[in-house]
């Protein structure tokens, strides 16, 4: 988003968390933290209902949704999307949530990007047969997926203490 807003483009990012009730205390606060770390606070305004963080100059925004019912998202009309992020992706019911929600947002891609980047972050369940472990294993052979395994121990910049 920073690159797009610096170029005066309208660009939106969609954030999902399985339970909508926890959005404000998790991904919303994480984005505010990142904006603060980049010293960009004066460029954004925040909204609590609905949850949204908006870039003042371009109107670009971070939108936050619960992933508990992807059917509710099918008629969503957010335009100029550059990214989608599923935080705690292992907590959604199944990969069907991704399959139903992603096309809704990807078809509203920004004209300034080649594709919408979709991120899935989570702590892997201990059960090796959990649906998300199998889903990631299947995606590891697909060239359009980049899979990174990291932990707090890999934090070279000191974000986690």
C-alpha positions as CSV (number, residue, x, y, z in Angstrom):
1,X,0.0,0.0,0.0
2,X,2.8,2.4,0.8
3,X,4.2,2.2,-2.7
4,X,0.8,2.7,-4.3
5,X,-0.1,5.7,-2.1
6,X,3.2,7.3,-2.8
7,X,2.4,7.0,-6.5
8,X,-1.0,8.6,-5.8
9,X,-2.8,5.4,-6.7
10,X,-6.0,4.2,-5.0
11,X,-5.2,0.8,-3.5
12,X,-7.0,-1.3,-0.9
13,X,-6.0,-4.3,1.2
14,X,-8.4,-6.8,2.7
15,X,-7.7,-8.5,6.1
16,X,-9.5,-11.6,7.3
17,X,-9.6,-13.2,10.7
18,X,-11.8,-16.2,11.4
19,X,-13.7,-14.5,14.2
20,X,-14.8,-11.0,13.4
21,X,-15.1,-10.2,17.2
22,X,-11.3,-10.3,17.5
23,X,-10.4,-8.1,14.5
24,X,-9.9,-4.9,16.5
25,X,-7.5,-6.4,19.0
26,X,-5.4,-8.3,16.4
27,X,-4.9,-7.4,12.8
28,X,-6.3,-3.9,13.1
29,X,-3.9,-3.1,15.9
30,X,-1.1,-4.8,14.0
31,X,-1.6,-2.5,11.0
32,X,-1.7,0.6,13.3
33,X,1.5,-0.6,14.9
34,X,3.2,-1.0,11.4
35,X,2.0,2.5,10.3
36,X,3.5,3.9,13.5
37,X,6.8,2.0,12.9
38,X,7.0,3.6,9.5
39,X,6.2,7.1,11.0
40,X,3.1,7.4,8.8
41,X,0.5,8.1,11.4
42,X,-0.3,11.6,10.0
43,X,-1.2,10.0,6.7
44,X,-4.0,7.8,8.0
45,X,-7.3,8.1,9.8
46,X,-9.0,5.3,11.6
47,X,-12.6,4.2,11.9
48,X,-14.0,1.8,14.5
49,X,-17.4,1.0,13.0
50,X,-16.9,-0.4,10.5
51,X,-13.2,-1.1,11.2
52,X,-11.2,0.6,8.5
53,X,-7.9,2.5,8.3
54,X,-7.9,5.0,5.4
55,X,-5.0,6.8,3.7
56,X,-6.1,10.5,3.8
57,X,-4.7,11.7,0.5
58,X,-5.7,8.8,-1.8
59,X,-8.7,7.2,0.0
60,X,-6.9,3.9,-0.1
61,X,-7.9,1.7,2.9
62,X,-7.3,-1.4,4.9
63,X,-10.6,-3.3,5.3
64,X,-11.2,-5.9,8.0
65,X,-13.6,-8.9,7.8
66,X,-14.5,-12.0,9.7
67,X,-13.9,-15.2,7.7
68,X,-16.6,-17.1,9.5
69,X,-19.1,-16.8,6.7
70,X,-17.6,-16.3,3.2
71,X,-21.0,-16.2,1.6
72,X,-21.6,-12.8,3.1
73,X,-18.6,-11.5,1.2
74,X,-19.6,-12.5,-2.3
75,X,-21.4,-9.2,-3.1
76,X,-18.6,-7.1,-1.7
77,X,-17.6,-4.2,-4.0
78,X,-14.3,-3.0,-2.7
79,X,-12.3,-1.9,-5.8
80,X,-8.6,-1.4,-6.5
81,X,-7.4,-4.3,-4.4
82,X,-3.7,-5.0,-4.1
83,X,-3.6,-7.5,-1.3
84,X,-5.6,-10.0,0.8
85,X,-4.3,-11.3,4.1
86,X,-5.7,-14.2,6.2
87,X,-4.3,-13.9,9.7
88,X,-4.4,-17.1,11.8
89,X,-5.5,-18.9,8.6
90,X,-5.5,-22.2,10.4
91,X,-8.5,-21.1,12.4
92,X,-10.8,-20.8,9.4
93,X,-13.1,-23.8,8.9
94,X,-11.5,-25.1,5.7
95,X,-9.8,-24.1,2.4
96,X,-13.3,-23.6,1.0
97,X,-13.3,-20.2,2.8
98,X,-10.3,-19.2,0.6
99,X,-11.9,-20.7,-2.5
100,X,-15.1,-18.7,-1.9
101,X,-13.6,-15.4,-0.7
102,X,-10.6,-14.9,-2.9
103,X,-12.3,-14.6,-6.3
104,X,-14.6,-11.9,-4.9
105,X,-11.6,-9.7,-4.1
106,X,-9.2,-10.8,-6.8
107,X,-11.6,-9.8,-9.6
108,X,-11.5,-6.2,-8.2
109,X,-7.8,-5.9,-8.7
110,X,-6.1,-2.5,-8.9
111,X,-5.1,-1.6,-12.5
112,X,-1.7,-0.6,-11.1
113,X,-0.6,-4.1,-10.1
114,X,-0.1,-7.3,-12.1
115,X,-2.0,-9.4,-9.5
116,X,-3.5,-9.4,-6.1
117,X,-1.1,-10.8,-3.5
118,X,-2.8,-13.2,-1.1
119,X,-1.1,-13.9,2.2
120,X,-1.9,-16.7,4.7
121,X,-0.2,-16.5,8.1
122,X,-0.7,-18.9,10.9
123,X,0.9,-21.1,13.5
124,X,0.9,-24.7,12.2
125,X,-1.3,-27.0,14.1
126,X,0.5,-29.9,15.8
127,X,-1.7,-32.4,14.1
128,X,0.1,-33.2,10.7
129,X,-3.3,-34.2,9.2
130,X,-5.0,-30.9,10.0
131,X,-6.6,-29.5,6.9
132,X,-4.3,-26.5,6.6
133,X,-1.1,-28.6,6.9
134,X,-2.4,-30.8,4.0
135,X,-3.5,-27.7,2.0
136,X,0.0,-26.1,2.3
137,X,1.7,-29.4,1.4
138,X,-0.5,-29.5,-1.8
139,X,0.3,-25.9,-2.7
140,X,4.1,-26.4,-2.2
141,X,4.3,-27.8,-5.7
142,X,2.5,-24.9,-7.4
143,X,4.7,-22.2,-8.8
144,X,2.4,-19.3,-8.0
145,X,2.8,-20.0,-4.3
146,X,5.7,-18.9,-2.2
147,X,5.8,-20.7,1.1
148,X,8.0,-19.4,3.9
149,X,8.4,-21.1,7.3
150,X,9.7,-18.8,10.0
151,X,9.5,-18.2,13.7
152,X,10.1,-15.4,16.1
153,X,13.7,-16.7,16.2
154,X,14.1,-15.6,12.6
155,X,13.4,-11.9,13.4
156,X,16.6,-10.2,12.5
157,X,15.1,-6.7,12.8
158,X,14.0,-7.0,16.4
159,X,10.3,-6.6,16.0
160,X,9.6,-9.4,18.4
161,X,11.1,-9.2,21.8
